Amino acid sequence: MNRFIAAGMVTASLLAGACASGRGYVYMRSGPPPLRAEAVLASPGPGYVWIPGYYRYERDNYVWIGGHYERAPRSRARWVPGHWENGRRGWYYVEGHWR
């Protein structure tokens, strides 16, 4: 393996480790803006659940990802929305999931 490629891979892994914790979270110094109000349209059909919008952090900025409908994976499934939490190391996003 070329020494330059090896050095680049080591540098990339060190930089990735500096941003993420053992749990896979990426920490931000400042929290997200307040959630936006969204107009929830009529469901496209039975079995669809509204997934609310959220802020994603990319390129040094929070970006709004609008809500949408998704078909539930099973009849009694409930969506647990993702949310931002403020911990000792900064702000981090907890992904939404089906329960």
Secondary structure as the mmCIF struct_conf table of DSSP 4:
data_model
#
loop_
_struct_conf.conf_type_id
_struct_conf.id
_struct_conf.beg_label_comp_id
_struct_conf.beg_label_asym_id
_struct_conf.beg_label_seq_id
_struct_conf.end_label_comp_id
_struct_conf.end_label_asym_id
_struct_conf.end_label_seq_id
HELX_RH_AL_P HELX_RH_AL_P1 ARG A 3 CYS A 19
STRN STRN1 ALA A 20 ALA A 20
TURN_TY1_P TURN_TY1_P1 GLY A 22 ARG A 23
BEND BEND1 GLY A 24 GLY A 24
STRN STRN2 VAL A 26 VAL A 26
STRN STRN3 MET A 28 MET A 28
BEND BEND2 ARG A 29 SER A 30
HELX_LH_PP_P HELX_LH_PP_P1 GLY A 31 ALA A 37
HELX_LH_PP_P HELX_LH_PP_P2 LEU A 41 SER A 43
BEND BEND3 PRO A 44 GLY A 45
TURN_TY1_P TURN_TY1_P2 PRO A 46 GLY A 47
STRN STRN4 TYR A 48 ILE A 51
STRN STRN5 TYR A 54 GLU A 58
TURN_TY1_P TURN_TY1_P3 ARG A 59 ASP A 60
STRN STRN6 ASN A 61 ILE A 65
STRN STRN7 HIS A 68 ARG A 71
BEND BEND4 PRO A 73 ARG A 74
TURN_TY1_P TURN_TY1_P4 SER A 75 ARG A 76
STRN STRN8 TRP A 79 VAL A 80
STRN STRN9 HIS A 83 GLY A 87
TURN_TY1_P TURN_TY1_P5 ARG A 88 ARG A 89
STRN STRN10 GLY A 90 VAL A 94
HELX_LH_PP_P HELX_LH_PP_P3 GLU A 95 GLY A 96
STRN STRN11 HIS A 97 TRP A 98
#
